[in-house]
Amino acid sequence: MAVAAAAMIGLPQAYLEGKEVKETSSLVTELCRHFYTQGWVSGTGGSITMKVHDASIPKPEQLIVMSPSGVQKERMQPEDMYILSANGSIISTPSPKPYPNKPPKCTDCAPLFMKAYEMRNAGAVIHSHGMESCLVTMLNPQAKEFRITHMEMIKGIQGHGYYDELVVPIIENTAYENELTDSLTKAIEAYPKATAVLVRNHGVYIWGDSWIHAKTQAECYHYLFDAAIKLHQLGLDAATPDHGPIRRTIHSQIKDSQYEREWPRRWIVLDIEGTTTPITFVTDVLFPYARENVGKHLNLTYHTAETQEDIKLLRAQVEEDLREGVTGAVPIPHADEGKEKVIAAMVSNVEAMIRADRKITALKELQGHIWRTGFECDELKAIVFEDVADALEKWHSSGIKR
């Protein structure tokens, strides 16, 4: 079977048995043994794959080595590997081993690995079942993202520095691994800077330009996941620059006088979503209002300095999105081409960004201005929890600013 498959893609059988393929297969087994000691691939879980680096073959056309499914990762041998073509077709299958070994089967992660290869031109992909990558998705069962900032190890993640906020999308788990393919694809599309996707109650997929880059990032991600869990246990927020106390609800702040004595305050900074206002008001009222009134707002305020600054910010974001190949991004014409064309392109981009639930400054600024207009003209009316007014009055009377 291997000879016929190799011939179909124009490769001699000797190449499949050559130095490059053997070295890559050996490296996969070595890394799996190492990852086993880290607790990332225990119980036959997890997997790893990498391209067969060959300078004479363009990266998108290079062969792919993948570990088998349902085997003891620390006991694998190079001859246990599957060899795939660049398009994911299996061209070499390992020979069966005697009982009690299971018949050979390519990893169930194969369709997900291929998405990282196709959409991010990855050189290697690691799927870990590390405990920290599982637990970190449980800190907030409603969260669709993992966020952390101001940690040194963030510098080990592609495109990030110490002061940056690292955002990793979280997708929901399914009964079978290959059923994650669609949600993983959408996450990769919606988060062009991401080099990892978390799967709730399951683990994480991490990719890099090469096996070294993927391994380095995997180690940094696991460190950051573990740090976030430990910060949470201490009552600290990994997503804030000073890693201060996790925000409490207004109700608990009022009732917990001991907490107030231990943490004296001069200012109170309140979020809206889920703190002063129900989350449903934001998702069911504010977001739809912004989406439906983009064109109206831009038409009414087009020549104001504020809206021109909004257009400038959004134009810069869209230009970056176009370079990254983000789905839904369309060029915004220059102002000389006319107000109508600029607004039409703005509306198209904003609608795509809202559908993807993107957390970007350009979109947030424009949404905020649209909402302000809606409140000023009484088209929007806020909903607040019952204890908000009492809390604000109490804080004001005690001299606390907000």
C-alpha positions in Angstrom: 0.0 0.0 0.0 2.8 2.4 0.8 4.5 1.9 -2.5 1.3 2.6 -4.5 0.5 5.6 -2.4 4.0 7.0 -2.7 3.9 6.6 -6.5 0.5 8.5 -6.6 2.1 11.6 -5.1 5.3 11.4 -7.1 7.6 10.2 -4.4 9.9 7.1 -4.7 9.5 4.4 -2.0 13.1 5.1 -1.1 12.1 8.6 0.1 9.6 7.2 2.5 12.4 5.0 4.0 15.0 7.8 3.8 16.8 9.9 6.3 14.3 12.8 6.6 11.3 10.6 7.3 13.1 8.4 9.7 14.5 11.3 11.7 11.1 12.9 11.9 9.5 9.7 13.1 12.2 9.2 15.7 11.7 12.8 16.9 8.0 12.3 17.3 8.6 9.2 19.5 11.2 11.1 21.6 8.9 14.0 22.2 5.9 11.7 23.1 8.1 10.1 25.7 9.1 13.5 27.1 5.5 14.8 27.1 4.4 11.6 28.9 6.7 12.6 31.8 5.0 16.0 31.8 1.6 14.4 32.1 0.4 15.7 28.7 -0.1 12.3 26.9 -0.8 9.8 29.7 -3.4 7.0 29.4 -2.8 7.0 25.6 -4.4 10.5 25.4 -2.9 13.4 23.5 -0.9 13.3 20.2 1.7 15.0 18.2 2.4 15.5 14.5 5.1 17.3 12.4 6.1 18.0 8.9 9.1 16.2 7.4 11.4 19.1 7.0 13.2 18.9 3.6 14.7 22.1 2.2 14.2 20.9 -1.3 10.4 20.6 -0.9 8.1 23.6 -0.2 6.7 23.5 3.3 3.0 23.2 2.1 4.0 20.1 0.1 6.1 18.4 2.7 5.1 15.0 4.1 3.4 14.7 7.6 4.3 12.3 10.4 1.5 11.5 12.9 1.4 9.4 16.0 -1.1 6.5 16.2 -4.2 6.5 18.3 -4.9 4.6 21.4 -1.3 3.5 22.2 1.0 3.9 25.1 2.8 7.1 24.0 5.9 6.5 26.0 6.5 3.1 24.4 6.0 4.1 20.7 8.8 3.3 18.2 9.6 5.2 14.9 8.1 2.4 12.9 4.7 3.0 14.6 4.2 6.3 12.9 1.7 7.1 10.1 3.0 9.0 7.1 0.6 11.3 5.4 0.7 13.4 2.2 0.4 17.2 2.4 -3.3 16.9 1.8 -3.8 14.4 4.6 -4.0 11.2 2.7 -2.3 8.2 4.4 0.6 6.9 2.4 2.3 4.7 4.9 0.7 2.6 7.7 2.6 0.8 10.5 2.5 -3.0 10.7 0.2 -4.6 13.3 1.7 -5.7 16.6 0.8 -8.9 18.5 -1.8 -9.1 21.2 -2.5 -7.2 23.5 -1.7 -4.3 21.2 -4.6 -2.9 19.3 -4.6 -2.8 15.5 -2.9 0.3 14.2 -5.1 3.4 13.8 -4.1 7.0 12.8 -4.7 9.5 15.5 -8.3 10.7 15.9 -6.9 14.2 16.0 -5.8 14.0 12.3 -8.6 16.3 10.9 -7.9 18.9 13.5 -4.1 18.7 12.9 -4.7 19.2 9.2 -6.6 22.5 9.9 -3.6 23.9 11.6 -1.4 22.8 8.7 -3.8 24.2 6.1 -4.9 27.5 7.8 -1.7 28.4 9.7 1.0 26.8 7.6 2.2 25.0 10.8 5.3 22.9 10.9 4.2 20.9 13.9 1.1 20.5 16.1 0.8 19.2 19.7 -2.4 18.0 21.4 -2.0 17.9 25.1 -4.3 16.4 27.8 -2.2 18.2 30.5 -4.2 18.7 33.7 -3.7 22.5 33.7 -5.0 22.8 30.2 -8.2 21.1 31.3 -8.7 22.8 34.6 -8.1 26.3 33.3 -11.2 26.0 31.1 -13.3 25.2 34.2 -12.5 28.4 36.2 -15.4 30.1 34.4 -17.7 27.6 32.7 -19.2 30.4 30.6 -16.0 31.9 29.3 -15.2 31.5 25.6 -11.6 32.7 26.1 -8.7 32.3 28.4 -6.9 35.6 29.1 -3.7 36.4 30.9 -1.3 39.4 30.9 1.9 40.7 32.4 3.6 37.4 32.8 7.1 36.8 31.6 6.3 33.5 29.9 3.9 35.3 27.5 7.0 36.3 25.6 7.4 32.7 24.5 4.1 32.9 22.5 4.4 34.0 18.9 3.6 37.7 18.4 3.3 38.5 22.1 5.3 40.5 24.6 5.3 40.9 28.4 2.7 43.8 28.3 0.4 42.1 25.9 -2.8 40.2 26.8 -2.7 36.6 25.7 -6.1 35.4 24.5 -6.8 31.7 23.7 -10.2 30.7 22.4 -12.1 27.9 24.3 -14.3 25.5 22.3 -16.8 23.0 23.8 -15.9 19.4 24.0 -17.6 16.6 22.1 -18.0 12.9 22.5 -15.6 12.2 19.6 -12.5 14.1 18.8 -13.0 14.5 15.1 -16.3 16.2 15.8 -14.3 19.2 17.1 -13.1 20.0 13.6 -15.7 22.6 12.8 -15.5 24.5 16.0 -11.7 24.4 15.9 -11.8 25.8 12.4 -14.1 28.7 13.4 -11.8 29.5 16.4 -8.7 29.6 14.2 -10.6 31.9 11.8 -11.9 34.2 14.5 -8.5 34.5 16.3 -5.8 35.1 13.7 -3.1 35.8 16.4 -3.8 32.6 18.3 -1.4 29.6 18.2 -3.5 27.5 20.4 -7.2 26.4 21.0 -8.4 25.1 24.3 -11.1 22.4 24.5 -13.2 22.6 27.7 -12.8 19.7 30.1 -10.4 18.1 27.6 -7.1 19.8 26.7 -5.4 22.0 24.2 -4.1 22.1 20.6 -0.9 24.1 20.0 1.0 24.7 16.7 4.2 26.4 15.6 6.3 27.0 12.5 8.5 24.1 13.5 8.6 21.4 16.1 10.9 23.6 18.3 8.5 26.5 18.1 5.5 24.2 18.9 7.3 22.6 21.8 8.5 25.9 23.2 5.0 27.4 23.0 3.4 24.3 24.5 5.7 24.6 27.6 4.9 28.3 27.9 1.2 27.8 27.5 1.1 25.1 30.2 3.1 27.3 32.5 0.6 30.2 32.0 -2.4 27.9 32.5 -0.9 26.6 35.7 -0.1 30.2 36.8 -3.7 31.3 36.1 -5.1 28.4 38.2 -2.8 29.2 41.1 -3.6 32.9 40.9 -7.3 32.0 40.9 -6.8 29.9 44.0 -5.2 32.9 45.7 -8.2 35.1 44.7 -6.2 37.0 42.1 -7.1 37.8 38.5 -4.6 36.6 35.8 -6.2 38.9 33.2 -5.4 42.2 35.0 -2.0 43.9 34.8 -1.5 44.1 38.6 -3.1 40.7 39.2 -5.3 42.2 41.8 -8.3 40.6 43.6 -10.9 38.8 41.4 -13.9 41.1 40.9 -16.7 40.3 43.2 -20.4 40.9 42.7 -21.8 44.1 44.2 -24.0 42.0 46.5 -21.0 40.2 48.1 -19.0 43.4 48.4 -21.9 44.9 50.4 -22.4 41.9 52.7 -18.8 41.0 53.3 -17.6 43.7 55.8 -14.5 41.6 56.7 -13.4 41.7 53.0 -13.8 45.5 53.1 -11.6 45.8 56.2 -8.9 43.7 54.7 -9.0 45.5 51.3 -9.5 49.3 52.0 -10.7 51.1 48.9 -10.4 54.6 47.6 -12.0 53.9 44.2 -14.4 51.3 42.9 -14.1 50.2 39.3 -17.2 48.4 38.1 -17.8 46.3 35.0 -21.2 46.3 33.4 -21.7 42.8 32.1 -22.9 40.5 34.9 -21.9 43.1 37.6 -24.3 46.0 37.5 -26.4 44.7 34.6 -27.6 41.2 33.5 -25.4 39.5 30.8 -28.5 39.0 28.7 -29.0 42.8 28.4 -25.6 43.0 26.8 -26.0 40.0 24.5 -29.7 40.4 23.6 -30.0 44.2 23.6 -26.7 46.1 23.2 -25.0 43.9 20.7 -28.0 43.6 18.3 -28.6 47.4 18.6 -25.0 48.2 17.7 -25.1 45.8 14.7 -28.4 47.2 13.4 -27.5 50.8 13.8 -24.0 51.0 12.5 -25.0 52.6 9.2 -27.5 55.0 10.9 -24.9 56.2 13.4 -22.1 56.7 10.8 -24.5 58.6 8.5 -25.5 61.0 11.3 -22.0 61.6 12.7 -19.8 61.0 9.7 -18.1 64.4 9.7 -17.4 64.6 13.5 -13.9 64.2 14.7 -14.9 61.2 16.9 -16.4 59.2 14.1 -13.5 60.0 11.8 -11.2 58.6 14.5 -13.4 55.5 14.8 -13.1 55.0 11.0 -9.3 55.4 11.2 -9.0 52.8 14.0 -11.3 50.4 12.2 -9.5 50.9 8.9 -6.1 50.0 10.5 -7.7 46.9 12.1 -9.2 45.8 8.7 -5.9 46.2 6.9 -4.3 43.9 9.5 -7.2 41.5 9.1 -6.8 41.4 5.3 -3.1 40.6 5.7 -3.9 37.8 8.0 -6.7 36.5 5.8 -9.5 37.0 8.4 -12.9 35.8 7.2 -15.4 38.7 6.6 -12.8 41.4 6.2 -13.3 43.7 3.2 -11.3 46.8 2.2 -12.5 50.2 3.4 -12.3 52.7 0.6 -10.4 56.0 1.0 -12.5 59.0 1.9 -12.1 60.4 -1.6 -14.2 57.6 -3.0 -17.2 59.0 -1.1 -19.0 58.7 2.2 -21.5 56.1 1.0 -18.8 53.6 0.0 -16.9 54.1 3.2 -19.9 53.5 5.4 -21.0 50.4 3.4 -17.6 48.9 3.9 -17.6 49.8 7.6 -21.0 48.2 8.1 -19.9 45.0 6.4 -16.7 44.7 8.6 -18.5 45.6 11.8 -21.2 43.0 11.2 -18.6 40.3 10.6 -16.6 41.3 13.7 -19.7 41.2 15.9 -20.7 37.8 14.5 -17.2 36.5 15.4 -17.5 38.1 18.9 -14.1 39.8 18.5 -12.7 41.7 21.4 -10.8 44.4 19.6 -10.4 48.1 20.4 -11.6 49.5 17.1 -14.9 47.6 17.4 -15.4 48.4 21.2 -14.8 52.1 20.6 -17.4 52.3 17.8 -19.9 50.2 19.7 -19.6 52.4 22.7 -20.3 55.5 20.7 -23.3 53.8 19.0 -24.7 52.8 22.4 -24.2 56.3 23.9 -26.2 57.7 21.0 -28.9 55.1 21.6 -29.2 56.1 25.3 -29.2 59.8 24.6 -32.1 59.4 22.2 -34.0 57.1 24.5 -33.8 54.1 22.1 -31.9 52.2 24.8 -32.8 52.0 28.5 -30.4 50.2 30.9 -31.3 47.4 33.3 -29.5 47.2 36.6 -29.6 44.8 39.5 -31.7 45.8 42.6 -28.7 46.2 44.9 -26.8 48.6 42.5 -28.4 51.9 43.7 -27.9 51.0 47.4 -24.3 50.1 46.8 -23.5 53.3 44.9 -25.1 55.4 47.6 -23.2 53.6 50.3 -19.9 54.0 48.6 -20.6 57.6 47.8 -21.5 58.4 51.4 -18.3 56.7 52.7 -16.2 58.9 50.3 -15.3 56.2 47.8 -15.0 57.3 44.2 -16.4 55.3 41.4 
